[in-house]
Amino acid sequence: MDRALLQNLSQLAHSMSKEDQADACLYFNQLKASEDAWKQCMELLLTDLALDELVKYICLQIIEHFIRHRYGAASIDEQMSLKQFLLQWIQLQCSRNLNPKDYIRNKIAQVFCLIFIQDYPTRWSSFFVDLMGTLSFGLQAADNYLRVLQTIDTEVTSREAVDNPAEAERNTLIKDTMRETCVTEMFDSWLYILNTYENSQPAVAGRCLQVVGAYISWIDISLVFKYNFIPILVQHLSKLDLREDAADCLLGIVNKGMEPAQKKELISSLINILDGHNVLNPQNSNYRDDESEFTTKISKLINGMGMMLIDCYNKFLKAGEEADMISALTLVERMLPCIIGFLGNDYDDVSAAIIEFCKLYIYTVKSRNIRTERQEQIMCSLLSTVVKKLKYDQSYNFESEGEDEAEFFDFRKQVKVILDNLVGFNKDFVLSFAEKFVSDTIPQWRYISFSDVEVAIALVYYIGEALPNSGGNLFTGVVPNALRNMVRTLVVHELSSHAHSAVKLMYFETIARYEKFFLVEPGHLQTVLLSFVSDQGIRNVNVKVQSRCVYLFSRFIRTVKSHIIDFIPSLLNMLKDLTGLNVPPQSVATPLQENKFVLSDGDQLYIYESISTLIMASRLDNQSKTVLFEELVNPLVQAIEPLQAEMQSELNPVRKEALADCICHAMALTSRSSKAFSAQTAMKSIGCHKLYMQALETFFHICVLGPEHQHQQKLQSAMRQYLHRMVVCLDIDIIPIMPTISSILVNANNAHSFQEYLPILIQLITKFKKEAIQFLTMSFMPIIHSMLRVLEQPVDEFDEESVRDRQSLRRNYFLFISTIVSSNELILVLDCAQVQATEQLLNTVVGGSVELTDPVAQRTCFTILKRLVELWGGRADKLGFQQYMEAIVRACIVAPLKLTFDLSDTQYTSVLTEIAACLKAVVSLRFQNLDKYLCDSVFPEHNICAEMANDFVNALNNYDMKAFKNFLKQFVLKLRP
């Protein structure tokens, strides 16, 4: 191997040609496998200084591969040659003043670390002495030294570096040896680097601070004090290029584990030093308009100091050391003005860094019931700051919300937690503060910024979420009076008229949040309802406001419907022009009325739901209600057939899909119009069940019985959603549809049909058990055979959708059987089945219980088997079932022994519970020769020793269910390889 060959490899790697890149990979792998290529790479790196950077990197990768895979078995001379190479490399870089790229420097550091891990402290006990000895070579040596230490931290000393017990033991040995032999010298080296390079090479000095911060967590803290490190770090806080790393290093020292008294003294000393350097002053000019990470890092440092002090306080409290406890709390309170100042910083990242302390502090004073005048002042200041930080920033882009805006909402949620904690600390105080803030702000809404108005409304909303609500209504009793006054203030000042969308949204959110206020003060309902349905709400030009108001209105009227009866006729009239299909342009299927205001399809769903709620809540007689439902539903149903005909003849695929979507939407709207009905308020009670049955027949004709087309699955999915609603609303009137669904399933030739209709059939037979028996007796086994036929169809294992469909079908298959066997009425269906058909079904269940790797379906299998054991195990007319008892027992043992049975997964734990229950059900039948069958047949097949077999039999026969389940889990774990 020579330079030319490596240069050629570099050119191949740079090439865009796939063939060249493949050749490069092949040649590179050959070099890595070569016995001597690593030696030639070392020689080339030390002798040819004009090498291309990529060639250098390739050489280092080849050396790295040798160290990882063959270094441990190499000769002593070969190992020594590698160590000498590394030290010579550093000397060469410094003597020739070379400046390799960062990725070369990092790779050399990694090579150092790989040898270190294998050789320290045995074969290279002088590693740190040798490495620190290179510092005299100059800047490049110092940079390499620090990079090596950082890599060692990543691979060895960091808490995240441990992957297994062997590595943990190795890392502990390394750290213990370093503590005993070289940590003091390392501190000397760090001080040397800082003193030498802090002014001339701040990047290297900064890297040194990063190393100190990383290592401080496990080395002797006394060295920090011995070398007077804290004042040095504090001085670096004033140096632009070093201050961020210095802040991180100080935080590492603060978080260092130590005794609480020592920790308190450390932080007390640090507070004094930082205070003397004006670091704890939130108004420090260094923090003003600082868009760098520095102020955030200072905020994190202060947050860490505060949290550590509270930790000390709690430890002193537990130990009964009252003087230290008071001292720790005094230090916390000394820091609070600074902490609140950083919380109120204009930059949210700075504020967010201090939030954890604020939450912990409030929790501490609440749990310890610390209530002093000083505490009240602190809480007032904290609450004022929280309100400030809840405000929208001026830079918020309402027209095009992106990542920054999403981050603001995440930050707002964090700040809200502080408010929640303050409410928990003293709800009366927070309510009093909020009531004054709202009464001072809201009446002036026309003359102040939108952010001030919005935050006042938000404060009302958030407080209601934080207040305890055990009685179900916040507007009864003594405490909520302030909240009631605030909500009233929002309503009477016509805030829905505000021009800004953020204010409108927060107003309507709050109104819907406190809908029960209007049960206490219904006199405000008319104002609120009009604002909802006007251009302030549902008809707002802002799509976001419009869409949200449509949803909130539907939610609002469900609660207040009994109080708005007088307004219902007007509301229905106002909502009328929002109904009707949004058909594609130039469609022959026009809606009943022309839309004057077009909503999105999703928003229309809530309009139809709202209208149905209002109709049912009105004073109209049943006949008049039915007429209104007909006016709502008939235009949708009548549009289906022309839309379907138009779709069939349409050649443009985009328009064809739009027409299919329109049909689906018509079904969805019809379904949503039934939301006012339930099992308790069936359609038949007002006489409109025929309307929805006719719609069902039309939908069925179009979506199921119509000609095949590419969008049929989409239409069938919409049809299924409608059917689910009708099972709830039509009650027993839906029964005639069951044979039609059965016919679809029996003739189905794909998994999708079962996914669509089998859940409906299960829903029907679960609800109407007795009525379904006759129908199921005829159709149960044909459906089972149809499912098995589809399950046997080959599936492309690389087609994820097909694999998911197969899994879903298998789950539905066993769920269908489980539904039958779980019902005392429906089990008659199986009793009437032919013996051969029953055996086929049992074979699939027993086989599935063992072979399936889907824990959901596997659990269902064992549920079925347990139920059948309970029902048929002791019946004289089911002697044929007895032959399956052994197979069931065998399945219970074999299934959890499979390697795919993952007991760390809670779903498989649930399967194991069903297995234990199944075995217990067999025992309860006094199954003959069960113990002998287990010990002579099942256990020997799996090399289970006699002692474990006897323990199992004893546990099965004598333990209760809970104890046996725990035993079974341990039994399985012992048998795992």
Secondary structure, DSSP 8 states (H G I E B T S, - for coil): --HHHHHHHHHHHH---HHHHHHHHHHHHHHHH-SSHHHHHHHHHHH-TT--HHHHHHHHHHHHHHHHHTGGGS-HHHHHHHHHHHHHHHHHHHHTT----HHHHHHHHHHHHHHHHHHTTTTTTTHHHHHHHGGGG-HHHHHHHHHHHHHHIIIIISGGG--SHHHHHHHHHHHHHHHHHTHHHHHHHHHHHHHHHTTT-HHHHHHHHHHHHHHTTTS-THHHHHTTHHHHHHHHTTSTTTHHHHHHHHHHHHTS---HHHHHHHHHHHHHHHHHTTTT-TT-TTTTT--SSHHHHHHHHHHHHHHHHHHHHHHHHHHT-HHHHHHHHHHHHHHHHHHHHHHT-SSHHHHHTTHHHHHHHHHHHHHTT---HHHHHHHHHHHHHHHHHHS--TT--SSS--HHHHHHHHHHHHHHHHHHHHHHH-HHHHHHHHHHHHHHHGGGTTTS-HHHHHHHHHHHHHHHHHS--TTS-TTSSSTTHHHHHHHHHHHHTTGGG-S-HHHHHHHHHHHHHTTTHHHH-GGGHHHHHHHHHSTTTTT-SSHHHHHHHHHHHHHHHHHHGGG-GGGHHHHHHHHGGG-S----TT-S---SS--SS---HHHHHHHHHHHHHHHHHSS--HHHHHHHHHHHHHHHHHHHHHHHHHHHH---HHHHHHHHHHHHHHHHHHHHTTTT--SSS-GGGTT-HHHHHHHHHHHHHHHTSS---TTHHHHHHHHHHHHHHHHHHTGGGGGGGHHHHHHHHHT--SHHHHHHHHHHHHHHHHHSHHHHHHHHHHHHHHHHHHHHHHHTS---TT-HHHHHHHHHHHHHHHHHHHHHHT-TTTHHHHHTS-HHHHHHHHHHHHHHHHH---HHHHHHHHHHHHHHHHHHTT-GGGHHHHHHHHHHHHHHHHHHHSTT--TTSHHHHHHHHHHHHHHHHHHHTT-TTHHHHIIIIIHHHTT--HHHHHHHHHHHHHS-HHHHHHHHHHHHHHH--
